[in-house]
Amino acid sequence: MITIKKPIRVSVALLIIILSIFIIIPRENKVEDNPMRTRPLLIAHGGGNKEFPDNTLEAFYNAYSVDPNFMIETDVSITKDGVIILSHDITLDRKTNLKNAYIHEVNYSDLVEGEVDFGYENIVNKEGIRETDTLVRYTNYLGNHVTPLDVLYPEGVLPRHNSKFLVTTLEELIISFPNNLINVEIKQSGEIGLKALDAVIKLLDDLDEEYNTYSRIILASFHKEIYQEFKKLKAKTHPELLFSPEQNGVIKFFLMQQFGLDLFFTDKIAVFQLPSIFLVNNKGFIYAAHRHNIAVHFWTIDDEEEMRFLINQGADGIMTNRPTLLKKVYDELNIGS
């Protein structure tokens, strides 16, 4: 009988283990061409809501005047008549003179016909409802009131109104900024949120040929059911879809990275969007994300020192309410955004 020497048996066993590991380890499943990793991006949160009323076309034109290559961050909800409009809240109480105005119960046509002004910063409760009749006009970080006439518009663009900040649709935003990257967060949840997502996807489909929507627009949501639908869309009908995960998706990668297991992370996402606390005692987070070709954007950073820290850590983008300040930092560091 032929006997196998112990060293050979050990070598064979190790070889089997190594081969088994290669079989078990999932194949790379990453976004190949990720536009979110082309440079450190200046991302205007709502257009920069400490400079102009957030999620208005005027705020985004202001950010454009600061840096024509800026990335747009916006929030959307669907109206009663099926139009996707820009709004950080799912109600209009904070930004307008309307009360108890859930967006899914309001018609876009009425907002247009009534020339409803989105230039307020009213006090609302945690549900986004204004409980008093007091209206508070928006003021910027200097404490000044602003109007659409204060914006430095691109050549050929005129103010929509002399004093009011009118409702803005996602379609208007995409068409007005045909070359900028755009982050679109779906704010509504449940069935209404899924209906909003359907409308957003239809809009991206309709505009893609002329405005390259799928190569420059990324979708986001804090709601699990919306994120699950993102993944289904990418797997089945829209392989080109770019999206970021909701909170649990970020935590999943964070924990796997902490234990050196991020090799097994296979969610095909384009970017993590998170607060800078994720970098506390964890300098390897950005490096690990980059191994998967996942960009890392941080929100919402209005402090100059923190901006510089994140840039030095290798952030792919910084989301700010003060695009003018972030542009100043980028210029001082000779960063072309």
Secondary structure by P-SEA (a helix, b strand, c coil): cccccaaaaaaaaaaaaaaaaaaaccccccccccccccccccccccccccccccccaaaaaaaaaacccbbbbbbbbbcccccccccccccccccccccccccccccaaaaaaacccccccccccccccccccccccccccccccccccccccccccccccccccccccaaaaaaacccbbbbbbbccccaaaaaaaaaaaaaaaaacccccccccbbbbcccaaaaaaaaaaaacccccbbbbbcaaaaaaaaaaaaacccccccccccbbbbcccccccccaaaaaaaaacbbbbbcccccaaaaaaaaaacccbbbcccaaaaaaaaaaacccc
